């Protein structure tokens, strides 16, 4: 039997769990207030604070560190990596501390995992990190040579959904072709083919979502950046946290929007339908890469609980392939299953090598 500590740091919380094989002994989310995080200038500076909370929580649940056989953390914003497992090593920690792709709470997870791994001699891994980038060369090209399309985003949940579909069909992940849409605070769509995520429409270039603006008219965005009223910080906040449903309707809660629609709010219906239609359009954009030969379209994430949204998307993309809904996003279980595959010898963990001059 394997006993795994699972770490999933977020911007306002640190989620952790302990699994015995596939079953959780506990799953807990430690909430961090703005006051808690105010003393820290950078995400990496939160390491000691979050590590102490993890150790305390394990102690509260009477889990001895010596009883653990593995640690699995959500992957931070490393340089581009492949899908699957990576052993957490000193190079990875160096990258996340000194040259991360961006500031993100998940960067701290591997730092905590590495420290506990060294202290207690427990193997530690990340699995399907945020910066998994397996796009084929043709799908990376943009109209400017200095800018490339990225595979950065909801890789953990979308790949877990694709592997679940393959399992239910009695097939290998390598033998299916599926388009997966992650519907959450951010919305992304990716194409799984030949055992790889060969195309990816991220939440910065795709449709808008509850809190993100998605792709915008470029000339107008450039004008906003130079009109003197916005800074880098305010622009990033506008497109990452105050765009989408928040900008149009003042809420990021899709349930509230559906209540507005039920109460006869035509404007709310127009905006919500536009969000769903944009998801459908981006799903369709992935199909030409495989000449339309798609086994299924998978809808996952929190908004996939909404029958309103999933049926709207189904009506607009069912001509491509059947639509399967896997509502929710069980990241903790997905991380645990990834770690189990490594510990059971079903998958080999890769080795991360630091890059002192990373360029995406």
PAGUFI-20735 format. One record per residue: x negated, y negated, z of N, C-alpha, C, O in turn. Coordinates in steps of 0.05 Angstrom, whole numbers, plus 32768, in hexadecimal, padded with zeros to 4 digits. Example, Ala and Ser with C-alpha at 12.3 -4.5 7.8 and 13.67 -1.06 7.14 Angstrom:
<vodos>
7EF88072809C7F0A805A809C7EF88042809C7EE3804280A9/7EFF802D808E7EEF8015808F7EFE7FFF809D7EF47FE980A1/
</vodos>
This chain:
<vodos>
7FEF801880008000800080007FEE7FE780007FDB7FE5800F/7FF67FD47FEF7FE77FBA7FEE7FF77FA57FFE800F7FA57FFF/7FE87F93800B7FF47F7E801B7FE77F6480117FCF7F5F8016/7FF77F5380057FED7F3B7FF77FF77F218004800E7F1E800B/7FE47F0E80067FEB7EF3800D7FEF7EE37FF37FDD7EE47FE2/80067ED67FF0800C7EC77FD8800C7EA97FDF80197EA17FF2/7FFE7E997FCF7FFC7E7C7FD480067E6D7FBC7FFF7E737FA5/80177E597FC180227E497FAB80267E2C7FB4803C7E247FBB/80107E1C7FB580137E007FBE80217DEF7FA9801B7DF17F91/80347DDF7FB280427DCC7FA2803D7DAF7FAB80307DAB7FC0/80487D9C7F9D80437D807FA4804D7D787FBF80417D677FCC/80637D847FC8806F7D7D7FE280727D947FF5807F7D928009/80667DAB7FEE80697DC37FFF80527DD67FF980447DD47FE4/804E7DE8800C803C7DFF8007804C7E18800C80547E1E8022/80517E277FF680607E407FF9804C7E577FFD80377E577FF0/80527E68800F80427E80801380537E98801A80697E958024/80497EAF801580577EC8801A80447EDE8020802C7EDC8018/804D7EF3802C803E7F0C802E80507F22802380677F26802B/80447F31801080527F47800480457F61800C802C7F63800D/80557F768011804C7F91801280557F9E7FF8806C7FA47FF4/80427FA47FE780487FAC7FCB805C7F977FBF80567F807FBF/80737FA07FB580857F8D7FA880987F807FBB80A97F6F7FB2/80977F867FD580AB7F7C7FE8809F7F667FF9808A7F6A8005/80AD7F4F7FFB80A37F3A800D80A97F40802A80BF7F478031/80947F3C803B80987F3D805880A47F22806180B57F218073/809B7F0C805580A77EF28059809E7EE08042808A7EE48036/80AF7ECC803D80A87EB6802A80AF7E9C803980C67E998043/809D7E8A803A80A17E71804880977E59803880847E5B8029/80A67E43803B809E7E2A802D80997E15804380AC7E0D8051/80807E0C804580797DF78059807C7DDC804B806D7DD78037/808E7DCC805480937DB28047807F7D9D8051807A7D9C8069/80757D8D803F80627D778046806F7D5C804080787D578029/80717D4C8054807D7D31805080697D1F804380517D248044/80727D088038805E7CF4802E804B7CEB804380337CE6803D/80547CEA805C80427CE28072802C7CF7807680157CF0807D/80337D11807380207D26807780097D2480627FF27D288069/80107D1D804A7FFC7D1D80347FEF7D0180307FDC7CFF8020/7FFA7CED803D7FEF7CD280397FD17CCF803E7FC47CBF8030/7FC67CDD80527FA97CD980577F967CE380417F7E7CDD8042/7FA17CF2802E7F8F7CFF801A7F907CF180007FA57CEE7FF3/7F787CE87FF77F777CDA7FDD7F7A7CEC7FC57F867CE57FB1/7F6E7D047FC87F6F7D187FB27F7B7D327FBC7F7B7D387FD4/7F857D427FA97F917D5B7FB07F7C7D6D7FBE7F837D7A7FD2/7F647D6D7FB57F4F7D7E7FC17F4B7D777FDF7F427D887FEE/7F507D5E7FE67F4D7D5680027F617D6380147F5E7D62802D/7F777D6F80097F8C7D7B80197F847D9880217F947DA5802F/7F6D7DA180197F657DBD801D7F677DC6803A7F757DD98041/7F597DB7804C7F597DBF80687F757DBE80757F7D7DD18083/7F847DA9806E7F9F7DA680797FB17DBE80717FBE7DC98082/7FB07DC580587FC17DDB804F7FB77DF680587FC77E08805E/7F9D7DFA80597F917E1380627F9A7E19807F7FA17E2F8085/7F987E0580907FA07E0980AC7FBD7E1180AE7FC47E2280BF/7FCE7E05809E7FEB7E0C809E7FEF7E29809580007E3780A0/7FE07E3280817FE37E4D80777FDB7E61808D7FE97E748093/7FC47E5C809A7FBA7E6D80AF7FCE7E6E80C77FD47E8380D2/7FD97E5680CE7FEC7E5580E480057E6580DD80107E7380EE/800F7E6380C480277E7180BC80237E8F80BE80347E9E80C7/800C7E9980B580067EB580B780057EBE80D4800F7ED480DB/7FFA7EAD80E57FF97EB4810180157EB5810D801B7EC7811C/80267EA1810580427EA1810F80517EBA810780627EC38116/804B7EC480EF80587EDD80E680497EF680EE80507F0C80E5/80357EF380FF80267F09810A80197F1B80F4801A7F3380F5/800F7F0D80DF80017F1A80CA7FE37F1780CE7FD97F0080CC/7FD47F2C80D47FB77F2A80D87FAA7F2880BC7FB07F3780AA/7F967F1680BA7F887F1380A17F7B7F2E80997F797F348081/7F717F3D80AC7F647F5680A77F767F6B809A7F6D7F7E808F/7F917F67809D7FA47F7A80927FA97F7580747FB57F868067/7FA07F5F80697FA57F58804D7F917F67803B7F7A7F6A8041/7F9C7F6F80247F8B7F7C80107F867F6B7FF87F767F727FE6/7F937F547FF67F8F7F417FE07F9C7F277FE57FAF7F247FF5/7F937F127FD77F9F7EF77FD77FA37EEF7FBA7F927EF37FA9/7FBB7EE47FB47FC07EDB7F997FCB7EBE7F9B7FDE7EB97FAA/7FBF7EAC7F8D7FC87E907F8D7FD17E887F717FC87E927F5D/7FE37E757F717FEA7E677F587FD07E5A7F4D7FC17E4F7F5D/7FCC7E5B7F337FB47E507F277FB67E327F257FCB7E277F1D/7FA17E237F2B7FA17E067F287F9A7DFD7F0C7F997E0D7EFA/7F947DE37F0A7F8F7DD77EF07F727DDA7EE87F627DC67EE8/7F6B7DF27EE17F507DF97ED87F4D7DF17EBB7F607DE87EAE/7F357DF57EB07F327DF47E937F427E0B7E877F497E1D7E95/7F487E0A7E6D7F597E1E7E617F507E3B7E677F387E417E65/7F637E4C7E6E7F5D7E687E757F707E7A7E667F827E717E59/7F6B7E947E687F7C7EA87E5C7F927EB07E707F907EAB7E88/7FA77EBD7E667FBC7EC77E787FB17EDE7E897F9C7EEA7E83/7FBF7EE37E9F7FB77EFA7EB07FA97EF07EC97FAB7EDA7ED1/7F987F027ED47F8B7EFE7EEE7F6F7EF47EEA7F607EFC7ED8/7F677EE27EFC7F4B7EDA7EFF7F437EDD7F1C7F537ED67F2E/7F2C7EE77F217F227EE87F3C7F1B7ECC7F457F0F7EBD7F36/7F237EC57F5D7F1C7EAA7F687EFF7EAB7F707EF77EBB7F81/7EEF7E997F657ED27E987F6B7EC97E7C7F707EDA7E697F6F/7EB07E787F767EA67E5D7F7D7EA77E4B7F657EAB7E337F68/7EA37E557F4D7EA57E447F357EC17E397F327EC57E217F2B/7ED67E497F387EF17E407F367EF77E297F4A7F037E157F44/7EED7E2D7F637EF17E197F777EE27DFF7F707EED7DE97F73/7ECA7E027F657EBB7DEA7F5C7ECB7DDA7F477ECD7DC27F48/7ED67DE97F347EE57DDC7F1E7EFD7DCD7F297F027DB67F21/7F0C7DD97F3B7F247DCD7F467F1D7DB57F587F2D7DA37F5A/7F067DB67F657EFE7D9F7F767EF37D887F657EF87D717F6B/7EE37D8F7F517ED37D7A7F447EDC7D737F287ED97D5C7F20/7EE67D867F187EEE7D807EFC7F087D8E7EF57F0A7D9D7EE1/7F1E7D897F057F387D957EFD7F437D867EE57F3B7D6F7EDF/7F557D947ED67F627D867EC07F727D6F7EC97F767D5B7EBB/7F7D7D717EE27F8D7D5C7EED7F907D617F0B7F8A7D777F14/7F9A7D4E7F1A7FA17D517F367FBB7D617F387FCF7D587F2D/7FBB7D777F467FD37D877F497FD07D987F627FBA7DA27F68/7FE67D9A7F717FE47DA77F8B7FDB7DC47F897FCE7DCF7F9C/7FE17DD17F737FD87DED7F6F7FBA7DF17F707FB07E077F74/7FAB7DDB7F6B7F8E7DDC7F6C7F847DE67F877F6F7DF37F89/7F937DE07F9C7F8A7DE77FB77F8D7E057FBD7F7F7E107FCE/7FA07E127FAF7FA57E2F7FB47F8C7E407FB27F877E507FC3/7F7D7E3D7F9C7F657E4D7F987F507E467FAC7F407E577FB4/7F4F7E2D7FB57F3C7E257FCA7F417E347FE47F2F7E3F7FF0/7F5B7E357FEB7F627E4380047F5D7E6180007F527E6E8012/7F647E6C7FE97F617E897FE47F437E907FE67F3C7EA57FF1/7F327E7F7FDA7F157E857FDA7F0A7E857FF67EFA7E977FFE/7F127E7180067F087E7080227F107E8880327EFF7E948040/7F297E9080307F327EA8803F7F267EC180347F207ED48043/7F227EC2801A7F167ED9800E7EF97EDE80187EF27EF4801F/7EEA7EC880197ECE7ECA80237ECD7ED180417EBC7EE08049/7EDE7EC580507EDE7EC9806D7EE67EE580757EDB7EF08088/7EFA7EF080677F057F0A806F7EFF7F20805B7F087F37805F/7EF07F1A80467EE87F2E80327F007F3B80257F037F548024/7F127F2A801C7F2B7F33800F7F297F297FF27F247F127FED/7F2F7F3A7FDE7F2F7F307FC27F457F1C7FBD7F5B7F1F7FC7/7F3E7F077FAE7F517EF17FA97F537EEC7F8B7F3F7EED7F7D/7F6B7EE57F817F6F7EE17F657F837ECA7F617F927EC27F73/7F827EBE7F497F987EAE7F3F7FA57EBF7F287F987ED17F1E/7FBD7EB87F217FCB7EC77F0C7FDC7EB47EFB7FEB7EA47F05/7FD87EB77EE07FE77EA77ECD7FE87E8A7ED57FFD7E7E7ED9/7FD07E7E7ED67FCD7E627EDE7FDB7E4E7ECC7FE27E557EB5/7FDD7E367ED67FEB7E217EC77FDD7E1B7EAD7FEA7E147E99/7FC27E1E7EAC7FB37E177E947FAD7E2F7E827F9A7E2E7E72/7FBD7E447E847FBB7E597E707FBF7E4D7E547FD47E407E4F/7FAD7E517E427FAF7E467E277FA67E5B7E137F8E7E5F7E0E/7FBA7E687E077FB57E7C7DF37FC07E757DD77FC47E867DC6/7FC57E5B7DD37FD07E527DBA7FBD7E5A7DA37FA57E597DA5/7FCA7E637D8D7FBA7E697D757FAF7E4F7D6A7FBA7E3A7D6E/7F987E507D5C7F8C7E387D527F9F7E257D427F9D7E0D7D45/7FB07E317D327FC27E207D227FD67E117D337FDF7DFB7D2C/7FDD7E1D7D4A7FF07E107D5C7FE47DFB7D6E7FF27DED7D7C/7FCA7DF87D6D7FBC7DE47D7D7FB97DC97D6E7FB57DB47D7A/7FBC7DCA7D547FB67DB37D437FCB7D9D7D477FE37DA27D47/7FC17D847D4A7FD27D6C7D497FC87D597D337FB67D607D24/7FD57D437D317FCD7D307D1C7FB47D207D227FAB7D107D12/7FA97D237D3A7F8F7D177D427F7C7D2C7D4A7F827D3B7D5D/7F657D2E7D3E7F517D437D457F497D437D627F427D587D6D/7F497D2B7D6F7F407D2A7D8B7F567D347D9E7F507D377DB6/7F6E7D387D957F847D427DA67F8D7D5D7D9D7F937D617D85/7F8F7D707DAF7F997D8B7DA97FB27D917DB97FB47D877DD0/7FC47DA17DAF7FDA7DAB7DBE7FD17DBE7DD37FBD7DCC7DCF/7FDF7DBF7DEA7FD57DCE7E017FEA7DE47E0880017DE37E01/7FE07DF87E167FF17E0D7E217FF67E097E3F7FFE7E1C7E4C/7FF37DF17E497FF57DEC7E6580127DEA7E6E80217DDB7E63/80197DFA7E8380347DF87E8D803E7E117E9C802F7E1D7EAB/80577E187E9780657E2C7EA7805E7E497E9E80707E597E97/80447E4F7E9E803C7E6A7E9480437E817EA6804A7E967E9D/80427E7C7EC080477E927ED380647E9C7ED080687EB47ECE/80777E8A7ED180937E927ECF809B7E9D7EB480A97EB07EB2/80927E907E9F809A7E987E84808D7EB47E7D809A7EC47E71/80747EB87E8580687ED27E7F80747EE87E9080777EFE7E86/807C7EE17EA9808A7EF57EB980A57EFD7EAC80AC7F147EAD/80B37EE97EA180CC7EEF7E9480C87F007E7B80D77F137E76/80B37EFA7E6C80AD7F0A7E5480A57F277E5B80AE7F3A7E4D/80967F2A7E70808E7F457E7880A67F557E8380A97F6D7E80/80B87F467E9180D17F537E9A80E27F5D7E8380EC7F737E83/80E47F4C7E6E80F47F547E5780E77F6D7E4A80F57F807E43/80CD7F6D7E4780BF7F847E3B80C47F9D7E4B80C97FB27E40/80C27F9B7E6580C77FB27E7780E37FBC7E7480E77FD57E72/80F77FAA7E7281137FB37E7081187FC07E55812A7FD07E52/81087FB97E41810B7FC57E2680FA7FDE7E2380FB7FEB7E0D/80EC7FE57E3780DA7FFD7E3680C37FF97E2380B9800C7E17/80BA7FE07E2180A47FD97E0F808D7FCD7E1E80907FC47E35/80767FCB7E11805F7FBC7E1B80637F9F7E15806F7F977E01/80587F8E7E2780587F717E22804C7F6A7E0780557F577DF9/80387F797DFF802B7F747DE5803C7F7A7DCD80367F717DB7/80517F897DD180627F937DBB807C7F837DB8808D7F8B7DA8/807F7F6D7DC780987F5D7DC480907F417DBA807A7F387DBC/80A47F357DAE80A27F197DA580BA7F0A7DB180D07F0E7DA8/80B47EF87DC480CA7EEA7DD180C37ECC7DD380AC7EC47DD5/80D87EBC7DD380D57E9F7DD880E17E9B7DF480F87EA37DF9/80D27E8F7E0680DB7E8B7E2180DD7E6D7E2880CB7E5E7E23/80F47E657E3280F97E4A7E3A80FA7E497E59810C7E557E65/80E87E397E6580E97E357E8280F97E1B7E8780F27E067E7E/81107E1E7E9581227E087E9A81217E007EB8812D7E0C7EC8/81117DEB7EBD810F7DE27ED9810C7DC47EDA81177DB67EC9/80FE7DBA7EEE80F97D9D7EF080EB7D937ED780EF7D7D7ECE/80D97DA47ECD80CE7DA17EB280D77DB87EA180DD7DCD7EAB/80D97DB37E8780E37DC87E7480CD7DCD7E5F80C37DBA7E53/80C67DE67E5C80B27DED7E4780BC7E067E3980CD7E157E43/80B27E0B7E2180B97E227E1080A07E2E7E05808E7E1F7DFC/809E7E497E0680867E557DFA808D7E6F7DEC80A27E7B7DF0/807A7E767DDA807D7E8E7DC9806A7EA37DD280527E9F7DD3/80747EBB7DD880647ED27DE080637EE67DC980787EF07DC0/804B7EEB7DBE80487EFC7DA7802C7F097DA880197EFC7DAF/802C7F237DA280127F327DA380057F307DBE7FEC7F307DC0/80157F307DD3800A7F307DEE7FFE7F157DF67FEE7F157E09/80047F007DE87FF97EE57DEE800F7ED07DED80247ED47DE0/80097EB97DFA801B7EA27DF780107E917DE07FFF7E807DE4/801A7E977DC8800D7E8C7DB080167E707DA980097E627D9A/802D7E677DB480357E4B7DB080427E417DCA804E7E517DD8/80417E277DCE804A7E1C7DE880537DFF7DE380447DEE7DDA/806D7DFA7DE980777DDE7DE8807A7DD57E05808D7DDD7E13/80687DC47E0E80667DBD7E2A807B7DA87E3180897D9E7E20/807D7DA37E4B80917D8F7E5480887D737E4F80977D607E55/80707D6F7E4380687D547E3C806E7D4E7E1F806F7D367E17/80737D627E0F80787D5E7DF280947D687DE9809D7D627DD4/80A07D787DFA80BA7D847DF380D27D737DFB80D07D5A7DFB/80E87D807E0181007D717E0980FF7D667E2580EE7D6E7E35/81107D537E2B81117D487E46811E7D5C7E59812C7D6E7E51/811A7D577E7381227D697E88812E7D597E9F81317D417E9C/81357D667EB581407D577ECC812F7D3F7ED481397D2A7EDC/81147D427ED381037D2C7EDD80ED7D237ECA80DF7D107ED0/80EB7D2F7EB380D67D287EA080E17D1E7E8680F67D277E7D/80D37D0C7E7980DD7CFF7E6180DB7D117E4880E97D0D7E35/80C77D247E4980C27D337E3180B57D227E1B80AB7D0C7E21/80B67D2B7E0380AB7D1C7DEC80BA7D027DE880D37D027DE9/80AC7CED7DE180B77CD27DDD80AD7CC67DC380997CCF7DB9/80BC7CB27DB880B27CA47DA080977C987DA680957C857DB7/80827CA17D9880677C9A7DA080617C7C7D9E80547C717DAF/806A7C6F7D8880647C537D84806F7C427D9B80637C2F7DA5/80877C497DA480947C3B7DBA80857C3F7DD580827C2D7DE5/807C7C587DD9806C7C5E7DF180527C4E7DF1804B7C437E06/80447C4D7DDB802C7C3D7DD980317C207DDF80227C137DED/80477C157DD5804E7BF97DDA80537BF57DF8804A7BE17E04/80617C087E0580677C057E22804C7C057E32804A7BF67E45/80397C157E2980207C177E37800F7BFD7E367FFF7BF87E47/80147BED7E2180047BD57E1D80147BBB7E2080097BA57E19/802D7BBC7E29803C7BA37E2B80377B947E4580437B7F7E4A/80267BA07E56801E7B927E6F80307B987E8780297B8F7E9D/80467BA67E8380587BAB7E9A80537BC57EA7805A7BC97EBF/80467BD87E9980427BF37EA580247BF87EA880137BEE7E9A/801E7C097EBC80037C137EC080037C307EBA80177C3D7EB5/7FEB7C3C7EBB7FE97C597EB77FFA7C687ECB80097C7A7EC4/7FF87C5F7EE480077C6D7EFA80257C6A7EF680347C7E7EF9/802F7C537EEF804C7C4F7EEC80567C5E7ED3806C7C687ED3/80467C5E7EBE804E7C6D7EA680507C8B7EAC80637C987EA4/803C7C967EB9803C7CB27EC080547CB97ED280607CCE7ECF/805A7CA87EE580717CAC7EF6808B7CAC7EE7809D7CBB7EEC/808C7C9A7ED380A47C977EC380AA7CB07EB280C07CB97EB1/80957CBC7EA680997CD37E9580997CED7EA480A47D017E9A/808D7CEE7EBC808B7D087ECA80A07D0B7EE080A87D217EE6/80A87CF57EED80B97CF87F0480D47CE87F0180E77CEF7F0E/80D47CD47EF080EC7CC37EEE80F77CC27ED281067CAF7ECB/80F17CD67EC280FC7CD87EA781147CEB7EA7811E7CF27EBC/811D7CF27E8F81327D067E8C814C7CFF7E9981557CE97E98/81587D137EA781717D0F7EB481707CF97EC981837CEA7ECC/81597CF77ED781567CE27EEB81587CC77EDE81667CB57EE9/814B7CC37EC7814C7CA87EBA81687CA27EB081717C8B7EB2/81767CB67EA581907CB17E9981A77CB17EAE81B97CA17EAC/81A57CC37EC281BC7CC77ED381B67CC47EF181C87CC77F02/819D7CBE7EF881977CB97F1481957CD27F2581967CCF7F3E/81937CE97F1A81907D027F2981807D167F1A817F7D167F01/81727D287F2881647D3E7F1C81737D587F2081697D6E7F18/818A7D577F2D81997D6F7F3481AD7D767F1E81C17D677F1B/81A97D8B7F1081BB7D927EFA81D77D987F0481EB7D947EF5/81D97DA17F1D81F47DA67F2882047D8D7F2B821C7D8C7F27/81F67D777F3382037D5D7F35820D7D547F1982237D497F17/81FC7D587F0582037D507EEA821C7D5F7EE1822E7D547ED5/821C7D797EE682347D897EDD824D7D817EEC82637D837EE1/824A7D787F0582617D6D7F14826B7D537F0782837D4F7F05/82587D427EFE82607D2A7EF082707D317ED782847D247ED1/82667D457EC882747D4D7EAF82907D587EB582A37D517EA7/82927D687ECA82AC7D727ED282C07D5C7EDA82D87D5E7ED6/82B47D467EE482C57D2F7EEC82CB7D1C7ED582D67D077ED9/82C37D247EBD82C97D157EA582B57D007E9C82BC7CEF7E8C/829D7D017EA682887CEE7E9F827D7CF57E83826C7D087E81/82857CE77E6F827D7CED7E53825F7CE77E4F82527CF57E3F/82557CD27E5C82397CCB7E5882277CE17E6482147CE97E57/822E7CEC7E7B821F7D027E8782207D1A7E75820B7D287E72/82367D1F7E6882387D367E5682267D327E3E82197D457E35/82257D1A7E3382147D147E1C81F77D197E2381E87D267E13/81EE7D0F7E3A81D27D127E4281CC7D307E4781B77D3A7E3E/81DD7D3D7E5581D87D5A7E5C81D87D6B7E4381C77D7D7E41/81EA7D667E3181EB7D757E1881D27D707E0881C77D817DFB/81C87D567E0981B07D507DFA81987D5F7E0581877D687DF6/81977D627E2081817D717E2C81827D8E7E22816D7D9A7E1B/819A7D9A7E23819D7DB67E1A81967DB97DFD818A7DCD7DF5/819F7DA67DEC819A7DA87DD0817C7DA67DCA81717DB47DB8/816E7D957DD981517D937DD581437DAD7DDD812F7DB47DD0/814D7DBB7DF181417DD57DF881447DE87DE081327DF67DD9/815C7DE87DD581627DFA7DBE81507DF37DA681467E057D99/814C7DD97DA1813C7DD17D8B811F7DDA7D8E81127DE37D7B/81157DD97DA780F97DE17DAC80F67DFF7DAB80E17E097DA4/810B7E0E7DB3810A7E2B7DAF81087E317D9280F87E427D8A/81187E247D8281177E297D6580FC7E227D5980F47E2E7D45/80EE7E0E7D6480D47E057D5980BF7E1B7D5C80AC7E1C7D4D/80C37E2E7D6F80B07E437D7380B37E5A7D5F80A17E697D5B/80CB7E5D7D5480D17E747D4380C17E757D2980BA7E8B7D21/80BB7E5F7D1C80AD7E617D0280917E6D7D0580877E797CF2/80847E6B7D1C80697E777D2080697E957D1B80557EA07D13/80807EA27D2080837EBF7D1C80977EC57D0680A37EDB7D05/809C7EB17CF580AE7EB47CDE80CA7EBD7CE780D77ECB7CD8/80D27EB37CFE80ED7EB97D0880F17ED57D1381077EDC7D1B/80DC7EE57D1480DE7F017D1E80DB7F017D3C80C67F087D47/80F17EFA7D4A80F17EF87D6781047F0D7D73811A7F107D6A/80FA7F1C7D87810A7F307D9481207F247DA681377F2E7DA7/81197F0F7DB4812C7F037DC781237EE77DCF810B7EE17DCD/81367ED87DD881317EBD7DE481387EC07E01814E7EC77E08/81257EB97E1381297EBC7E2F812B7EA17E3C811B7E8F7E37/813F7E9D7E4D81447E847E5C813F7E8A7E79814B7E9C7E85/812C7E7B7E8581267E7F7EA181237E647EAF81257E4F7EA3/811D7E657ECA811C7E4C7ED981367E467EE7814A7E537EE2/81357E327EF8814C7E2B7F0881657E237EF9817B7E2B7F01/81627E147EE381797E0B7ED481867E227EC5819D7E1F7EBB/81787E387EC281847E4F7EB4819B7E5B7EC481A97E6C7EBA/819E7E537EDD81B67E5B7EED81CF7E4D7EE181E67E577EE6/81CC7E387ED381E37E297EC881EE7E367EAF81E07E377E9A/82067E407EB182127E4D7E9982177E377E8482167E3D7E6C/821D7E1F7E8C82227E097E79820A7E067E67820D7E057E4E/81F27E057E7381D97E017E6381D27E197E5381CC7E177E3B/81D37E317E5F81CA7E497E5181DD7E4F7E3A81D47E587E24/81F77E4B7E3D82097E507E2782067E3C7E1082097E437DF9/82017E237E1881FC7E0F7E0381E47E177DF281E57E167DDA/81CE7E1F7E0081B67E277DF281BB7E407DE181B37E417DCA/81CA7E537DED81D07E6C7DDE81DE7E667DC481D87E727DAF/81F27E557DC582027E4E7DAD81F07E427D9781F67E457D7F/81DA7E357D9E81CA7E277D8B81B17E377D8281A47E2F7D6E/81AA7E4D7D8F81927E5C7D8781977E7A7D8381857E887D7B/81B07E837D8781B57EA07D8481B07EA97D6781AD7EC17D63/81B07E977D5481AA7E9F7D38818D7EA87D3581877EB67D22/817C7EA17D4881607EAA7D47815D7EC67D5481517ED77D47/81687EC97D6C81657EE37D7A81787EE37D9281827ECE7D9A/817E7EFA7D9D818F7EFC7DB581837EEC7DCC816A7EEA7DCF/81947EE07DDC818C7ED07DF3818F7EE07E0D81A57EEB7E12/817B7EE17E1D817B7EEF7E3781757EDB7E4D81627ECC7E4A/81857EDB7E6281817EC87E7881757ED57E9081807EE97E9A/815E7ECB7E9981527ED47EB381517EBB7EC4813C7EAE7EC6/81667EB57ED281687E9C7EE181557E9C7EF9814F7EB17F04/814B7E847EFF81397E817F16811C7E857F0E81167E8B7EF8/810B7E817F2280EE7E847F1D80E27E8F7F3780DD7E807F4A/80DD7EA87F3880D27EB57F5080B37EB57F4D80A87ECA7F47/80A77E9E7F51808A7E9C7F4E807B7EAD7F6280667EB87F5C/80867EAF7F7A80777EBF7F8F80767EDC7F8780617EE97F8A/808C7EE77F7E808D7F037F75807B7F077F5D806C7F1A7F5B/807C7EF47F4A806B7EF67F32804E7EF67F39803E7F067F2D/80457EE67F4C802A7EE67F5580227F007F62800D7F0B7F5E/80357F0A7F7380307F247F81802D7F3A7F6C801B7F4B7F6F/803F7F3B7F59803D7F517F4580237F4F7F3580177F647F2E/801A7F377F2F80017F347F217FEA7F3E7F327FD87F4D7F28/7FEA7F377F4C7FD57F427F5D7FD57F607F607FC07F6D7F61/7FED7F6B7F617FF07F887F637FE57F967F4A7FD97FAB7F4D/7FE97F8A7F337FDF7F977F1A7FC07F997F1B7FB57FAC7F12/7FB47F847F277F977F857F297F8E7F9A7F3E7F7C7FAA7F38/7F9A7F997F557F917FAB7F6B7F977FC87F647F8A7FDA7F6F/7FAB7FCD7F537FB27FE87F4B7FA27FF27F337FA680087F2A/7F917FE17F297F817FE97F127F8F7FE77EF77F857FF27EE3/7FA67FDA7EF67FB57FD87EDD7FAB7FC07ECC7FB17FBF7EB5/7F9C7FAF7ED97F927F977ECB7F787F8F7ED87F747F937EF0/7F667F857EC87F4C7F7C7ED37F4B7F5E7ED57F527F507EC2/7F427F547EEC7F407F377EF07F297F2C7EE07F137F387EE0/7F2D7F157ED47F187F087EC57F077EF67ED77F0E7EF27EEE/7EF07EED7ECD7EDE7EDC7EDC7EDF7EC07ED17EDB7EBC7EB9/7EE37EAD7EE37EE47E917EDB7EC87E857EDC7EB97E8A7EF0/7EC07E757EC87EA67E687EC87EAB7E4A7EC67EBB7E407EB5/7E9F7E3B7ED87EA47E1E7ED97E9A7E107EC07E887E1A7EB2/7EA57DF87EBB7E9E7DE87EA47E9A7DCB7EAE7EAE7DBE7EB6/7E827DC27EAE7E7C7DA87EBA7E857D917EA87E877D7A7EB1/7E8A7D977E8F7E937D827E7C7EAB7D8C7E6D7EAA7D907E55/7EC17D907E7B7ED97D9B7E6F7EE77D877E5C7EEA7D707E63/7EEE7D907E457EFF7D817E337F147D937E297F0E7DA87E1E/7F2D7D8B7E2C7F427D9E7E257F427DA17E077F537DB07DFC/
</vodos>
